[in-house]
């Protein structure tokens, strides 16, 4: 007989797979048209391999977590000198 925790885990497991699948699908192009870098207000490009939105102007890469872009300077990864 399964415990309540095991039943809960079994029910939530497919949802986590769905979130991972959503990340694999990439970013909606309409979202890329609307979002801009919060530092420079310049356009962003999507790096599928790193699952990040990149601002070349600011030299920053903003992570995408569970399909949601995290547009906070403190969460961004420095990718080198702005171009």
PyMOL commands that set and color helices and strands:
alter all, ss='L'
color gray80, all
select helices_A, chain A and resi 4-24+29-34+73-75
alter helices_A, ss='H'
color red, helices_A
select strands_A, chain A and resi 45-47+52-55+60-65+68-69+77-78
alter strands_A, ss='S'
color yellow, strands_A
deselect
rebuild
show_as cartoon
